[in-house]
Amino acid sequence: MLNIKGVVPILQAPFTNEGALDYEDLYREVDTAILDGAGAVTLFGTGTEFYMLSDEEKRNMISVTLKAAKGRVPVIASVTRNSTYLAVQDAKLYKDLGVDALMNFPPHFEKPTPEMVKNHVMAVASATDLPFIVQYAPGVGGATLTPQDFQDIKACVKNELYIKVEPPMGAVQMIRSVHEMMGEDVQLLCGMGGTNLIGVYDAGGQGIMPGCAFVRPFTTVINLYNEGKREEAINIYLKMASMIEYETPVQGSYNECEKRILVERGIFKTAHCRYPNFRPDESYFKTMHDLYNELKEMTDPGVCY
């Protein structure tokens, strides 16, 4: 078993100012995330701007990420097609390229029913024998599922199964309900930029999938929690909470916030996001920078990348 847990960041896609992928920065991002304490790294989440990437770019990014990881942590690739047929093909391709696990962003364009989503997920999961993460994100168009739906998926899927929960509201309640129903049959992760980390762990979660900018302080909080030092964990998390809440409401601004911090840390050369994307004015990023300054020592304590 891979036993994916802890901080499992979604890799940002580094671009030049002209919009080309910067594979050197990607390599450095992966290495940094691992040095910061990541339990695994993930490609092609919304934070990777998967909807802006070509198939060839995705293949190249997987290759670079595997080289940078050097087997130190699992590399996860997300399958993001709206077509079940194409999603199955991607799952097989990504396994052939050498990834350690798959994640599936369910179809959302046609507003599928829960039954459609379940059938899609089961088909993609069954395409390989790799550990499999179901990304449950109804807030971006996918259908609403219940704990029983996840139980049905597990009954049909023989792979090591994880669920990444990120509904717009109620993630902690969903994690608790699924945990109570399924126990050790499924492992639970949470997205949403690391929002409500302590509540996620209290409810039975075993990991979070934020961006790459704050892997180190997230790791510190989780380690303290697991050591039974809950109050210390909460105190550090509260220092992070304003930044997390400020970043997460709009995906476009979230991506640029994460990239700007990676630029300041010397990991990325630019914070460029491919157009079109939502971009707030500079006053938004000034506030972000002020909030980041409060976390700077926790984020990069004397480490030179």
N, C-alpha and C positions, 0 to 999 in steps of 0.2 A: 504494500500500500504506500502511496505517496504521502498520505496524511498532510494535505495542504492546510496550513493554518497560519495564524499570526498576521503580519502585514504582507499583503499580496498586491503590490501596486500595479495599476494600469500604466503602461509606458506611454509617455507623450511622444508624438511624432515630431522630430526636429526638422525644421525646414530652413533653407537659406532665405534671405530676403526676397529672392526671385521666385521662391516656391518649390525649389527642388529639395528632395529628401537629403538630409545630411547624415550619412551612415557613420561617420566618425563620431558625431555627437550621440547617436543612438548607442554605439558601443560604450561610450563613456557613461551614458545614463544607466545602462544595465549594470555596469561594474559598480557605479556609485550606489545604486539601490541595494545591491548585495552587500557592499561594505556597510551600508546604513542598517542592515539587519533584515532585509526582505526575506520572507519564507518561500517566495516564488515570484516570478514576474509574468505579466500578462500583456499580450498584444491584441490590438483590434477591439478594445472597448471604445466607448464613445470618447474617452479621453485620448485615444490614439487617432481620433478623427477618421475612423475606418471608412466612413462614407465619402471621404476625399481621396482615397488611395486606389491605385490600379492593382490588378491581380499580380502583375510583375513586381510592383513595389512591395506588396505583402510577402511574396516569396523571398525577396531580398531581405526584408526586415526580419523574417524568421531566421534566415541564415546568419545574419549579423548577430542577432540576439543569442542564438545557440553558441556561436563562437565566443561572445563576450561572457556568457554565463559559465562556460567551461565545466558544466556538470555540477556546479556548486549548489544550485537550486533548480527546481523544476521550471520549465518554460511552458506557458499555457498559451494557446492560440484560440481566439474566439471565432466561431462560424457565424456569419451575420447575414446570410442570404434570406430573402423573402421566399424563394422557391425551395421546396423540400428537396427536389432533385439536385439542384445546384449545391445546396447545403451538404448533402450527403457526399457529393464529389469533393467539396472543400475539406470535409472531415478526413476523407481518405488521403487526399493530397498532403494535408498538414501532418498526418501521421507519417507518411513516407518521407517528409522533410525532416522528421526527427523530433517533433515536439513531445513533451511528456504528458500533456493533458489537453483536453478540449473544453471550451466553454461555448454555449449556444445562446445567442441573442435571438429570441423567438421572432417569427414573422410578425409584421405589424402594419405593413402598407395597406393591406386589404381589410383591416380590422377583423382579424380571424376570431372565430368562436373559441371557447375553452377547449372543445373537442379537437378542433383543428390544431391548436397549439400543442396539445398533448400528443397528437399523432405525429406532428412535425418533430418534436423533441425526441420521441421514442425512435423515430427513423434515423435521426442524426446520431443519437447516442449508440444505436445498434450497428452503425456503419463501421465502427472500430471497437477494439477492446480497451481503449485508453480511458483513464479516469475522466469523468464528465461532470461539468458544472452547468446547471440550468440557471440562466440569468432571468430572474423573474422581475420584469420591469413594466408593469401595466401602465405606468405614467407616461411612457413614450409610445403608446399605441397598441401594445400587446394585450391579450385578453386577461381578465382577472381569474386567477386560479384559487383553489381552496387547498387546505392540507390534504383532503382526500384525493384531489387530483395528483398531488405529488406522491401520495401512497400508490396510486395507480401506475404512475410512471416508474416508480421503483420496482413494482411487481413485474414489469415488462423489460427492465433494463438490468443486465448482469454486471455492468461496470461499477467501479467505485463511484458513488454518486454524491455530488455536492449541490447545494442550492444557494445561489447568490440572491439575496432578497433586497429589493430596493423599490417598493411601492412608494408613491409620494407621501403617504402617511401610513402609519401602522406597521412599520418594519419590525419593531420589537415584538409587537403582538403576534405577527405572523411567524416570526422565528420561534417564539414560545409555543405557539400552537402546533407547529410542525415538529418541534423537538419533543413535545409531550406525546404526539401521535406516533412518531417514527423512531424515536430514540436513537440508537447507534446505527440504524439502517441508512442514515443520511447525515452528512456534515453540513453545517450552516455557516455561511459567510454573509457579510453585509456590504453594500456599496454606498452610494450617496456621500462620497468624499470622506467617510469616517465619522459622519454624524451619529451622535448618541452611542459612542463606542462602549461606554460602561454598561448602558442598558442592554446592548446587543450581547455582551458577555454574560450579564446576569440572566438573560433569557435562554442561554444555551448555545450561543454562537461561538465559533472557534477562530474567527478571523474577519478581517476587513479588507476591502479592495478600493483604496483611495488612489490619488495620483502619486507621483514620485517625489514631490517637493518636500514632504514631511515624514518620510519613512522612519527616520531615527527617533523623533519624539513619540510617534505612534508605537514603535517597538518598545520604548521605555515604559510607556503606560501599560501595555499588555504584559510585559515581564513583571512589573510591580503587581498587577492584578493577579497574575498566576502564582506569585509568591505569597499571596494572601495579604498584601499591603494595599488594600482597596482604597483607603483614605489618601495615601500618597499618590496612587494612580489617579484618583479623582482630581486632586489639587493640580497635577500637571495637565490633565486633560482640560480643566477649566481655563488654563492659560491659552490653550489651543482653540477653544470653542468659538471665540469671536471670529478668528480667521477662517475656520471651517464654514461657519454659517455665512460669512460674507462671500466666500468663493462660490458656493455650490448652487445658488438658485438658477443661473442661466449657463448652459453648457459652454457657449462660446466664450463668455467672460471667464469661466472656470479654467478653460484650457490656457488662455493667455496669462491668467494669474499664475498658474503652475509653471508655465514656461518662463515668465519673468523672474520668478524665484530661482529657477534652474540657471538662468543667465547670470543672476547675481552670484550664485554659488560657483560659477565658472564651469558649468557642465554643458550648457548650450551656448551657442554664439548669438542666436537671435530668438525672439519670442514670436516669430511669425506664425500665423495660422492661415491656411489656404482660404481664399475668397470663394463664395460669399460666406460670411460668418457674422454673428452678432458681436459688435464691439462697442463697449461703453466709452464715454469720454475720459480724458486723462484724470479728471478729478476722482473717478472711481479707482483708478490704479494708484493714485497718490494715497488714498485711504488704505488700500491693500498693502502698500509698501510700509505705511506706518504700523499696521498690524503685524506685518512680517518682522519688523525690527524688534518687536517684543519677544519674538520666538527665535531670533537669529542664533543665540548661543545654544539653544536646545537643538536646532536644526543642523548646525555645522560646528560642533565644539572642537575647534583646533585641528580638524582633519583637512589635509590638502589633497584634492583629487587631481 
